[in-house]
Amino acid sequence: MSLANSAVPLTTGFISEFFIISSIFNMNPFIALLTTSSIILVPIFMLNLLHRISYGQWSRYMPIITSDITIKEFHFFVPLVFFTLFYGILPMYLLDDFL
């Protein structure tokens, strides 16, 4: 989900970022060049966050994780991933009313 937040292609974040940057480019190309820095900076921050969460130093305040994911978490996570990929691959179902 954090990669979808980083606007990886075939995710909903990519479609929205593409529309925003293309709209800004039509109005002011200089500002569009500044906003494209988010394409580089956001994945750097997200990968740094994932690295610290996954491989950070042990803390006594963090509980010891004995299992990867529970069945409740799995049932909650599957629709989020499905709709993120579905609307990233086929955005016309989401954007038909707006375009």
MARVEX-946470 format. One line per 5 residues: number of its first residue (from 1); their letters; for each residue x, y, z of N, C-alpha, C. Coordinates in Angstrom, 3 decimals. Layout:
% residues N
NUM> A> X/Y/Z/X/Y/Z/X/Y/Z  ... $
//
This chain:
% residues 99
1> MSLAN> 0.827/-1.189/0.000/0.000/0.000/0.000/0.874/1.256/0.000  2.040/1.161/0.624/2.907/2.337/0.606/3.495/2.573/-0.783  3.656/1.525/-1.574/4.102/1.724/-2.953/2.996/2.363/-3.789  1.748/2.057/-3.497/0.643/2.736/-4.172/0.628/4.211/-3.794  0.988/4.506/-2.566/1.097/5.894/-2.127/2.238/6.606/-2.840 $
6> SAVPL> 3.245/5.849/-3.250/4.382/6.426/-3.957/4.121/6.578/-5.450  2.925/6.282/-5.906/2.495/6.432/-7.297/3.242/5.493/-8.237  3.336/4.238/-7.854/3.890/3.219/-8.730/2.879/2.966/-9.846  3.333/2.801/-11.098/2.364/2.535/-12.171/1.495/1.314/-11.881  0.285/1.339/-12.396/-0.765/0.337/-12.199/-1.404/0.413/-10.812 $
11> TTGFI> -1.256/1.530/-10.141/-1.952/1.756/-8.876/-2.735/3.064/-8.979  -3.649/3.258/-8.064/-4.483/4.457/-8.117/-3.685/5.728/-7.883  -2.621/5.666/-7.126/-1.794/6.847/-6.884/-1.148/7.368/-8.152  -0.796/6.470/-9.060/-0.176/6.881/-10.319/-1.150/7.661/-11.185  -2.379/7.189/-11.267/-3.385/7.863/-12.097/-3.639/9.280/-11.580 $
16> SEFFI> -3.815/9.410/-10.284/-4.097/10.734/-9.729/-2.901/11.667/-9.883  -1.699/11.172/-9.649/-0.519/12.026/-9.794/-0.321/12.429/-11.254  -0.578/11.539/-12.175/-0.456/11.871/-13.591/-1.419/12.980/-13.978  -2.682/12.889/-13.554/-3.658/13.925/-13.885/-3.292/15.265/-13.256  -2.814/15.243/-12.043/-2.459/16.494/-11.369/-1.285/17.163/-12.057 $
21> ISSIF> -0.240/16.411/-12.338/0.953/17.009/-12.942/0.674/17.459/-14.375  -0.109/16.702/-15.134/-0.426/17.133/-16.499/-1.295/18.392/-16.493  -2.178/18.523/-15.522/-3.000/19.744/-15.431/-2.157/20.942/-15.047  -1.246/20.747/-14.111/-0.376/21.853/-13.703/0.543/22.247/-14.851  1.000/21.274/-15.636/1.898/21.571/-16.752/1.214/22.453/-17.793 $
26> NMNPF> -0.082/22.284/-17.994/-0.808/23.136/-18.937/-0.910/24.577/-18.447  -0.899/24.770/-17.138/-1.017/26.122/-16.588/0.334/26.802/-16.423  1.312/26.091/-15.836/2.611/26.685/-15.563/3.673/25.578/-15.596  4.479/25.503/-16.648/5.464/24.422/-16.760/6.532/24.451/-15.653  6.895/25.633/-15.166/7.906/25.708/-14.104/7.397/25.071/-12.814 $
31> IALLT> 6.179/25.367/-12.442/5.595/24.765/-11.245/5.446/23.259/-11.434  5.135/22.828/-12.656/5.020/21.394/-12.934/6.358/20.696/-12.736  7.442/21.344/-13.130/8.765/20.758/-12.904/9.083/20.654/-11.412  8.637/21.616/-10.642/8.843/21.540/-9.191/8.010/20.420/-8.565  6.796/20.236/-9.058/5.949/19.181/-8.490/6.415/17.789/-8.882 $
36> TSSII> 7.132/17.684/-9.981/7.650/16.368/-10.356/8.744/15.884/-9.418  9.250/16.753/-8.576/10.214/16.298/-7.565/9.555/15.317/-6.596  8.231/15.368/-6.495/7.545/14.402/-5.638/7.683/12.985/-6.167  7.887/12.844/-7.481/8.074/11.514/-8.062/9.346/10.876/-7.522  10.316/11.678/-7.169/11.586/11.170/-6.636/11.580/11.151/-5.117 $
41> LVPIF> 11.075/12.194/-4.489/11.175/12.316/-3.034/10.243/11.375/-2.272  9.020/11.208/-2.731/8.059/10.370/-2.000/8.515/8.918/-1.918  8.961/8.288/-3.011/9.452/6.906/-2.854/10.669/6.789/-1.940  11.528/7.804/-1.937/12.677/7.772/-1.025/12.198/7.759/0.418  11.268/8.630/0.753/10.752/8.671/2.114/9.994/7.403/2.471 $
46> MLNLL> 9.188/6.885/1.530/8.413/5.680/1.821/9.311/4.452/1.985  10.330/4.317/1.156/11.252/3.191/1.309/12.044/3.302/2.594  12.399/4.521/2.975/13.076/4.724/4.254/12.161/4.340/5.411  10.898/4.717/5.341/9.922/4.358/6.367/9.750/2.849/6.459  9.580/2.190/5.312/9.429/0.735/5.312/10.666/0.039/5.867 $
51> HRISY> 11.830/0.557/5.530/13.062/-0.038/6.045/13.148/0.099/7.564  12.800/1.269/8.077/12.848/1.466/9.535/11.811/0.624/10.257  10.634/0.466/9.659/9.600/-0.349/10.289/9.975/-1.831/10.243  10.462/-2.289/9.106/10.735/-3.715/8.936/12.050/-4.157/9.562  13.077/-3.347/9.432/14.405/-3.772/9.857/15.033/-2.849/10.892 $
56> GQWSR> 14.225/-2.049/11.560/14.751/-1.115/12.553/15.300/-1.818/13.777  15.866/-1.064/14.673/16.430/-1.618/15.890/15.315/-2.075/16.816  15.617/-3.081/17.599/14.642/-3.601/18.542/14.414/-2.600/19.657  13.168/-2.448/20.045/12.798/-1.563/21.134/11.993/-2.357/22.146  12.213/-2.079/23.421/11.456/-2.809/24.437/9.995/-2.380/24.459 $
61> YMPII> 9.675/-1.268/23.832/8.298/-0.798/23.783/7.501/-1.439/22.649  8.191/-2.069/21.719/7.519/-2.720/20.602/7.219/-4.168/20.969  5.978/-4.601/20.807/5.658/-5.986/21.163/6.339/-6.977/20.217  6.592/-8.152/20.717/7.192/-9.191/19.903/6.117/-9.786/19.007  6.374/-9.808/17.720/5.410/-10.321/16.756/5.667/-11.803/16.566 $
66> TSDIT> 4.653/-12.620/16.832/4.830/-14.065/16.718/4.246/-14.618/15.426  3.307/-13.942/14.818/2.743/-14.400/13.548/2.744/-13.232/12.572  2.709/-13.551/11.308/2.772/-12.501/10.301/1.475/-11.710/10.198  0.362/-12.411/9.975/-0.901/-11.721/9.769/-2.035/-12.628/10.246  -3.025/-12.030/10.859/-4.176/-12.806/11.304/-5.200/-12.878/10.174 $
71> IKEFH> -6.184/-13.734/10.328/-7.207/-13.892/9.294/-8.073/-12.637/9.179  -8.298/-11.923/10.274/-9.063/-10.679/10.222/-8.304/-9.613/9.440  -7.002/-9.519/9.682/-6.193/-8.560/8.943/-6.150/-8.909/7.465  -6.100/-10.188/7.147/-6.086/-10.621/5.753/-7.381/-10.233/5.051  -8.522/-10.456/5.698/-9.812/-10.120/5.095/-9.994/-8.613/4.963 $
76> FFVPL> -9.343/-7.845/5.782/-9.402/-6.395/5.665/-8.474/-5.898/4.556  -7.351/-6.562/4.380/-6.321/-6.108/3.449/-6.638/-6.460/1.992  -7.298/-7.577/1.747/-7.562/-8.034/0.381/-8.400/-7.026/-0.420  -9.510/-6.499/0.098/-10.256/-5.509/-0.702/-9.464/-4.232/-0.967  -8.642/-3.813/-0.029/-7.835/-2.615/-0.258/-6.866/-2.819/-1.414 $
81> VFFTL> -6.198/-3.953/-1.433/-5.256/-4.233/-2.514/-6.000/-4.421/-3.832  -7.130/-5.105/-3.795/-7.899/-5.342/-5.009/-8.327/-4.028/-5.653  -8.957/-3.139/-4.892/-9.439/-1.893/-5.474/-8.303/-0.959/-5.859  -7.193/-0.994/-5.155/-6.041/-0.188/-5.532/-5.509/-0.616/-6.887  -5.384/-1.913/-7.111/-4.891/-2.395/-8.396/-5.959/-2.290/-9.489 $
86> FYGIL> -7.207/-2.574/-9.150/-8.289/-2.530/-10.142/-8.443/-1.129/-10.721  -8.538/-0.119/-9.861/-8.701/1.243/-10.352/-7.406/1.813/-10.899  -6.268/1.216/-10.587/-5.020/1.626/-11.210/-4.901/1.095/-12.619  -5.393/-0.116/-12.860/-5.323/-0.721/-14.189/-6.484/-0.245/-15.064  -7.670/-0.144/-14.500/-8.865/0.269/-15.247/-9.495/1.513/-14.609 $
91> PMYLL> -8.869/2.679/-14.736/-9.411/3.870/-14.064/-10.680/4.412/-14.707  -11.034/3.914/-15.897/-12.216/4.455/-16.569/-13.500/4.161/-15.788  -13.524/3.118/-14.986/-14.712/2.830/-14.185/-14.891/3.847/-13.061  -13.816/4.450/-12.638/-13.880/5.459/-11.583/-14.072/6.856/-12.171  -13.549/7.090/-13.364/-13.527/8.434/-13.934/-14.573/8.697/-14.990 $
96> DDFL> -15.473/7.769/-15.277/-16.474/7.964/-16.328/-17.354/9.175/-16.074  -17.696/9.440/-14.843/-18.584/10.559/-14.537/-17.871/11.912/-14.639  -16.540/11.912/-14.526/-15.794/13.173/-14.475/-15.234/13.591/-15.817  -15.010/12.652/-16.714/-14.364/13.004/-18.000/-15.342/13.125/-19.123 $
//
